[in-house]
């Protein structure tokens, strides 16, 4: 995801309401999130759907890595050669 530009990507809710279509286009074109504020505080973030899916995929990968790390620290892991042998066996090689 591209970095937020403070001067372009933080908008009040009232401005967002009156220009929804243009803000949706901005988020789609720039791939940057849009922070929507209400009474001077951030209340929501609008993100392009492709960027959202990419974030979800990265989060799932990080969660898998976290689980694997916990398993290794608990002594539940297997070494590389054993893992490779299991994968090759499943592939029928």
DSSP file (Angstrom, degrees, kcal/mol; ACC not computed):
  #  RESIDUE AA STRUCTURE BP1 BP2  ACC     N-H-->O    O-->H-N    N-H-->O    O-->H-N    TCO  KAPPA ALPHA  PHI   PSI    X-CA   Y-CA   Z-CA
    1    1 A X              0   0    0      0, 0.0    31,-0.1     0, 0.0     2,-0.1   0.000 360.0 360.0 360.0 139.9    0.0    0.0    0.0
    2    2 A X        -     0   0    0     29,-1.0    31,-0.5    28,-0.1     2,-0.1  -0.375 360.0 -90.8 -74.9 155.9    1.3    3.4   -0.8
    3    3 A X        -     0   0    0     29,-0.1     2,-0.2     1,-0.1    -1,-0.1  -0.355  42.7-106.8 -69.4 145.1    2.0    5.9    1.9
    4    4 A X        -     0   0    0     -3,-0.1     2,-0.7    -2,-0.1    -1,-0.1  -0.463  22.7-142.7 -68.6 136.9   -0.7    8.3    3.1
    5    5 A X    >>  -     0   0    0     -2,-0.2     4,-3.3     1,-0.2     3,-1.4  -0.926   6.9-152.8-104.1 112.2   -0.3   11.9    2.0
    6    6 A X  H 3> S+     0   0    0     -2,-0.7     4,-0.5     1,-0.3    -1,-0.2   0.858  92.2  50.4 -53.6 -42.1   -1.5   14.1    4.9
    7    7 A X  H 34 S+     0   0    0      1,-0.2    -1,-0.3     2,-0.1    -3,-0.0   0.692 125.3  24.9 -74.3 -17.9   -2.6   17.0    2.6
    8    8 A X  H <4 S+     0   0    0     -3,-1.4    -2,-0.2     3,-0.0    -1,-0.2   0.648 118.3  52.4-116.1 -23.0   -4.6   14.8    0.2
    9    9 A X  H  < S+     0   0    0     -4,-3.3    26,-3.4    25,-0.1     2,-0.5   0.212  89.0  75.7-112.9  15.3   -5.7   11.7    2.1
   10   10 A X  E  <  +a   35   0A   0     -4,-0.5     2,-0.3    -5,-0.2    26,-0.2  -0.975  58.9 166.8-125.7 117.2   -7.4   13.0    5.2
   11   11 A X  E     -a   36   0A   0     24,-2.9    26,-2.7    -2,-0.5     2,-0.1  -0.963  35.5-112.2-133.3 145.5  -10.9   14.4    4.7
   12   12 A X  E  >  -a   37   0A   0     -2,-0.3     4,-2.2    24,-0.2     3,-0.5  -0.428  31.4-116.2 -72.9 152.5  -13.8   15.4    6.9
   13   13 A X  H  > S+     0   0    0     24,-2.9     4,-2.9     1,-0.2     5,-0.2   0.868 114.3  57.8 -55.4 -40.9  -17.0   13.3    6.7
   14   14 A X  H  > S+     0   0    0      1,-0.2     4,-1.4     2,-0.2    -1,-0.2   0.887 109.1  45.0 -60.9 -39.0  -19.0   16.3    5.5
   15   15 A X  H  > S+     0   0    0     -3,-0.5     4,-0.9     2,-0.2    -1,-0.2   0.878 112.3  52.3 -71.2 -38.0  -16.6   16.7    2.5
   16   16 A X  H >< S+     0   0    0     -4,-2.2     3,-0.8     1,-0.2    -2,-0.2   0.920 105.9  54.3 -63.0 -44.4  -16.7   12.9    1.9
   17   17 A X  H >< S+     0   0    0     -4,-2.9     3,-0.7     1,-0.2    -1,-0.2   0.895 110.1  46.2 -56.9 -42.0  -20.5   12.9    1.8
   18   18 A X  H 3< S+     0   0    0     -4,-1.4    -1,-0.2     1,-0.2    -2,-0.2   0.636 124.9  30.4 -80.5 -12.3  -20.7   15.6   -0.9
   19   19 A X  T <X  +     0   0    0     -4,-0.9     4,-2.1    -3,-0.8     3,-0.2  -0.089  69.2 140.4-137.7  40.5  -18.0   14.0   -3.1
   20   20 A X  H <> S+     0   0    0     -3,-0.7     4,-2.6     1,-0.2     5,-0.2   0.902  74.6  51.1 -51.9 -49.9  -18.2   10.2   -2.6
   21   21 A X  H  > S+     0   0    0      1,-0.2     4,-2.1     2,-0.2    -1,-0.2   0.895 110.6  48.0 -59.7 -42.4  -17.6    9.3   -6.2
   22   22 A X  H  > S+     0   0    0     -3,-0.2     4,-2.2     1,-0.2    -1,-0.2   0.867 112.3  49.4 -68.6 -34.1  -14.5   11.5   -6.6
   23   23 A X  H  X S+     0   0    0     -4,-2.1     4,-2.5     2,-0.2    -2,-0.2   0.878 109.3  51.7 -71.7 -37.1  -13.0   10.1   -3.3
   24   24 A X  H  X S+     0   0    0     -4,-2.6     4,-2.3    -5,-0.2    -2,-0.2   0.915 111.3  48.2 -62.2 -42.0  -13.7    6.5   -4.5
   25   25 A X  H  X S+     0   0    0     -4,-2.1     4,-3.1    -5,-0.2     5,-0.3   0.911 110.0  52.3 -63.6 -42.4  -11.9    7.3   -7.8
   26   26 A X  H  X S+     0   0    0     -4,-2.2     4,-2.8     2,-0.2     6,-0.4   0.932 110.9  46.5 -59.2 -47.4   -9.0    8.9   -5.8
   27   27 A X  H  X S+     0   0    0     -4,-2.5     4,-1.7     1,-0.2    21,-0.3   0.908 115.6  46.6 -63.2 -42.2   -8.6    5.8   -3.7
   28   28 A X  H  < S+     0   0    0     -4,-2.3    -2,-0.2    -5,-0.2    -1,-0.2   0.935 117.0  42.7 -65.2 -46.8   -8.8    3.5   -6.7
   29   29 A X  H  < S+     0   0    0     -4,-3.1    -2,-0.2     1,-0.2    -3,-0.2   0.893 124.1  33.6 -69.9 -41.6   -6.4    5.6   -8.8
   30   30 A X  H  < S-     0   0    0     -4,-2.8    -1,-0.2    -5,-0.3    -2,-0.2   0.708  89.5-141.2 -89.1 -20.6   -3.7    6.3   -6.2
   31   31 A X     <  +     0   0    0     -4,-1.7   -29,-1.0    -5,-0.4     2,-0.3   0.693  61.5 128.3  61.3  19.8   -4.0    3.0   -4.2
   32   32 A X        -     0   0    0     -6,-0.4    -1,-0.3    -5,-0.2    -2,-0.2  -0.811  63.7-111.6-101.8 147.0   -3.6    5.2   -1.1
   33   33 A X        -     0   0    0    -31,-0.5     2,-0.5    -2,-0.3    14,-0.2  -0.343  22.4-138.4 -71.7 158.8   -6.0    4.9    1.8
   34   34 A X  E     - B   0  46A   0     12,-2.3    12,-2.9   -30,-0.1     2,-0.5  -0.983   9.8-148.6-120.4 121.1   -8.4    7.8    2.6
   35   35 A X  E     -aB  10  45A   0    -26,-3.4   -24,-2.9    -2,-0.5     2,-0.5  -0.781  10.3-154.8 -90.6 127.1   -8.8    8.7    6.3
   36   36 A X  E     -aB  11  44A   0      8,-2.8     7,-3.1    -2,-0.5     8,-1.5  -0.888  11.7-161.8-104.8 129.1  -12.3   10.1    7.1
   37   37 A X  E     -aB  12  42A   0    -26,-2.7   -24,-2.9    -2,-0.5     2,-0.4  -0.761  12.6-166.6-111.4 156.2  -12.6   12.4   10.1
   38   38 A X  E >  S- B   0  41A   0      3,-2.7     3,-1.3    -2,-0.3   -26,-0.0  -0.972  81.7  -6.8-140.4 124.8  -15.5   13.5   12.2
   39   39 A X  T 3  S-     0   0    0     -2,-0.4     3,-0.1     1,-0.2    -1,-0.1   0.861 132.5 -55.2  55.7  37.7  -15.1   16.4   14.6
   40   40 A X  T 3  S+     0   0    0      1,-0.2     2,-0.4     0, 0.0    -1,-0.2   0.519 117.4 104.9  79.5   5.8  -11.4   16.4   13.9
   41   41 A X  E <  S-B   38   0A   0     -3,-1.3    -3,-2.7     0, 0.0     2,-0.2  -0.934  77.4-106.4-121.8 144.1  -10.8   12.7   14.8
   42   42 A X  E     +B   37   0A   0     -2,-0.4    -5,-0.3    -5,-0.2     3,-0.1  -0.484  42.4 162.8 -65.9 129.6  -10.2    9.8   12.5
   43   43 A X  E     +     0   0A   0     -7,-3.1     2,-0.3     1,-0.4    -6,-0.2   0.558  59.9   8.1-122.8 -18.5  -13.3    7.5   12.3
   44   44 A X  E     -B   36   0A   0     -8,-1.5    -8,-2.8     2,-0.0     2,-0.4  -0.991  54.1-142.1-159.9 159.8  -12.8    5.4    9.2
   45   45 A X  E     -B   35   0A   0     -2,-0.3     2,-0.5   -10,-0.2   -10,-0.2  -0.997  12.8-151.7-130.1 127.6  -10.4    4.5    6.5
   46   46 A X  E     -B   34   0A   0    -12,-2.9   -12,-2.3    -2,-0.4     2,-0.4  -0.878  21.2-177.6 -99.5 125.4  -11.4    3.9    2.9
   47   47 A X        -     0   0    0     -2,-0.5   -14,-0.1   -14,-0.2   -19,-0.1  -0.957  32.7-103.7-128.2 141.7   -9.1    1.4    1.1
   48   48 A X     >  -     0   0    0     -2,-0.4     4,-2.5   -21,-0.3     5,-0.2  -0.338  33.9-122.2 -58.1 141.4   -9.1    0.2   -2.5
   49   49 A X  H  > S+     0   0    0      1,-0.2     4,-2.3     2,-0.2     5,-0.2   0.852 111.6  50.8 -60.6 -37.3  -10.4   -3.4   -2.7
   50   50 A X  H  > S+     0   0    0      2,-0.2     4,-2.1     1,-0.2    -1,-0.2   0.892 111.2  48.3 -68.5 -38.4   -7.2   -4.8   -4.3
   51   51 A X  H  > S+     0   0    0      2,-0.2     4,-2.4     1,-0.2    -2,-0.2   0.888 110.2  52.8 -66.1 -38.9   -5.1   -3.2   -1.5
   52   52 A X  H  X S+     0   0    0     -4,-2.5     4,-2.5     2,-0.2    -2,-0.2   0.935 109.6  47.6 -61.9 -46.9   -7.5   -4.6    1.1
   53   53 A X  H  X S+     0   0    0     -4,-2.3     4,-2.3     1,-0.2    -1,-0.2   0.899 111.2  51.7 -61.3 -40.9   -7.2   -8.1   -0.3
   54   54 A X  H  X S+     0   0    0     -4,-2.1     4,-2.2     1,-0.2    -1,-0.2   0.903 109.6  49.5 -62.7 -41.6   -3.4   -7.7   -0.4
   55   55 A X  H  X S+     0   0    0     -4,-2.4     4,-2.5     2,-0.2    -2,-0.2   0.907 110.1  51.3 -63.9 -41.7   -3.4   -6.6    3.2
   56   56 A X  H  X S+     0   0    0     -4,-2.5     4,-2.5     2,-0.2    -2,-0.2   0.912 109.6  49.7 -61.9 -42.6   -5.5   -9.6    4.2
   57   57 A X  H  X S+     0   0    0     -4,-2.3     4,-2.1     2,-0.2    -1,-0.2   0.914 112.0  47.7 -62.9 -43.4   -3.2  -12.0    2.4
   58   58 A X  H  X S+     0   0    0     -4,-2.2     4,-2.5     2,-0.2    -1,-0.2   0.898 111.7  50.8 -64.4 -39.8   -0.1  -10.5    4.2
   59   59 A X  H  X S+     0   0    0     -4,-2.5     4,-2.5     2,-0.2    -2,-0.2   0.914 109.0  50.7 -64.6 -42.7   -1.9  -10.7    7.5
   60   60 A X  H  X S+     0   0    0     -4,-2.5     4,-2.3     2,-0.2    -1,-0.2   0.906 110.8  49.6 -60.7 -41.6   -2.8  -14.4    7.0
   61   61 A X  H  X S+     0   0    0     -4,-2.1     4,-2.4     2,-0.2    -2,-0.2   0.920 110.7  49.5 -63.7 -43.8    0.8  -15.1    6.2
   62   62 A X  H  X S+     0   0    0     -4,-2.5     4,-2.4     1,-0.2    -2,-0.2   0.889 109.9  51.4 -62.4 -39.1    2.0  -13.3    9.3
   63   63 A X  H  X S+     0   0    0     -4,-2.5     4,-2.4     2,-0.2    -1,-0.2   0.908 109.6  50.0 -64.1 -41.4   -0.5  -15.2   11.4
   64   64 A X  H  X S+     0   0    0     -4,-2.3     4,-2.6     1,-0.2    -2,-0.2   0.912 111.2  49.1 -62.2 -42.3    0.8  -18.5    9.9
   65   65 A X  H  X S+     0   0    0     -4,-2.4     4,-2.5     2,-0.2    -2,-0.2   0.892 110.0  51.5 -64.0 -39.3    4.4  -17.5   10.7
   66   66 A X  H  X S+     0   0    0     -4,-2.4     4,-2.3     2,-0.2    -2,-0.2   0.926 111.5  46.7 -63.2 -45.1    3.4  -16.6   14.2
   67   67 A X  H  X S+     0   0    0     -4,-2.4     4,-2.4     2,-0.2    -2,-0.2   0.923 112.6  50.0 -62.9 -44.5    1.8  -20.0   14.8
   68   68 A X  H  X S+     0   0    0     -4,-2.6     4,-2.6     1,-0.2    -2,-0.2   0.905 109.8  51.1 -61.8 -41.6    4.8  -21.8   13.3
   69   69 A X  H  X S+     0   0    0     -4,-2.5     4,-2.4     1,-0.2    -1,-0.2   0.918 110.3  49.0 -62.5 -43.0    7.2  -19.8   15.5
   70   70 A X  H  X S+     0   0    0     -4,-2.3     4,-1.3     1,-0.2    -1,-0.2   0.902 111.4  50.0 -62.8 -40.4    5.1  -20.7   18.6
   71   71 A X  H  <>S+     0   0    0     -4,-2.4     5,-3.0     2,-0.2     6,-0.4   0.911 110.8  49.0 -64.7 -42.2    5.1  -24.4   17.5
   72   72 A X  H ><5S+     0   0    0     -4,-2.6     3,-1.6     1,-0.2     5,-0.3   0.912 109.7  51.4 -64.0 -41.7    8.9  -24.4   17.0
   73   73 A X  H 3<5S+     0   0    0     -4,-2.4    -1,-0.2     1,-0.3    -2,-0.2   0.779 107.8  53.4 -66.6 -25.2    9.4  -22.8   20.4
   74   74 A X  T 3<5S-     0   0    0     -4,-1.3    -1,-0.3    -5,-0.2    -2,-0.2   0.379 120.5-110.3 -88.4   4.1    7.3  -25.5   22.0
   75   75 A X  T < 5S+     0   0    0     -3,-1.6    -3,-0.2    -4,-0.1    -2,-0.1   0.698  85.4 121.4  77.9  19.4    9.4  -28.2   20.3
   76   76 A X      < +     0   0    0     -5,-3.0    -4,-0.2    -6,-0.2    -5,-0.1   0.408  45.8 101.8 -95.0   1.9    6.7  -29.2   17.9
   77   77 A X        -     0   0    0     -6,-0.4     2,-0.3    -5,-0.3    -8,-0.0  -0.278  59.5-140.3 -84.4 169.9    8.6  -28.6   14.7
   78   78 A X        -     0   0    0     -2,-0.0    -2,-0.1     1,-0.0    -3,-0.0  -0.907  27.1-102.9-124.1 156.7   10.3  -30.9   12.4
   79   79 A X     >  -     0   0    0     -2,-0.3     4,-2.3     1,-0.1     5,-0.2  -0.251  35.9-101.5 -77.9 170.1   13.7  -30.4   10.6
   80   80 A X  H  > S+     0   0    0      1,-0.2     4,-2.8     2,-0.2     5,-0.2   0.890 118.6  52.3 -58.0 -46.7   14.0  -29.5    7.0
   81   81 A X  H  > S+     0   0    0      1,-0.2     4,-2.3     2,-0.2    -1,-0.2   0.897 111.0  47.6 -61.8 -40.7   14.9  -32.9    5.7
   82   82 A X  H  > S+     0   0    0      2,-0.2     4,-2.3     1,-0.2    -1,-0.2   0.920 112.7  48.8 -65.7 -43.3   11.9  -34.5    7.4
   83   83 A X  H  X S+     0   0    0     -4,-2.3     4,-2.3     1,-0.2    -2,-0.2   0.921 111.8  49.3 -61.9 -44.1    9.6  -31.8    6.0
   84   84 A X  H  X S+     0   0    0     -4,-2.8     4,-2.7     1,-0.2     5,-0.2   0.915 110.1  51.1 -61.9 -43.6   11.0  -32.2    2.5
   85   85 A X  H  X S+     0   0    0     -4,-2.3     4,-2.2    -5,-0.2    -1,-0.2   0.905 110.2  49.6 -61.6 -41.9   10.5  -36.0    2.7
   86   86 A X  H  X S+     0   0    0     -4,-2.3     4,-2.1     2,-0.2    -1,-0.2   0.917 111.9  47.6 -63.7 -43.4    6.9  -35.6    3.8
   87   87 A X  H  X S+     0   0    0     -4,-2.3     4,-1.8     1,-0.2    -2,-0.2   0.933 112.7  48.2 -64.8 -45.2    6.1  -33.2    1.0
   88   88 A X  H  <>S+     0   0    0     -4,-2.7     5,-2.8     1,-0.2     4,-0.5   0.878 109.8  53.4 -63.9 -36.2    7.8  -35.4   -1.6
   89   89 A X  H ><5S+     0   0    0     -4,-2.2     3,-1.0    -5,-0.2    -1,-0.2   0.914 108.5  49.3 -62.8 -42.9    5.9  -38.4   -0.3
   90   90 A X  H 3<5S+     0   0    0     -4,-2.1    -1,-0.2     1,-0.3    -2,-0.2   0.837 109.8  52.0 -65.3 -31.9    2.6  -36.6   -0.7
   91   91 A X  T 3<5S-     0   0    0     -4,-1.8    -1,-0.3    -5,-0.2    -2,-0.2   0.548 116.7-117.1 -81.2  -6.4    3.5  -35.6   -4.2
   92   92 A X  T < 5       0   0    0     -3,-1.0    -3,-0.2    -4,-0.5    -2,-0.1   0.781 360.0 360.0  79.0  27.1    4.2  -39.2   -5.0
   93   93 A X      <       0   0    0     -5,-2.8    -4,-0.2    -6,-0.1    -5,-0.1   0.420 360.0 360.0-107.0 360.0    7.9  -38.7   -5.7
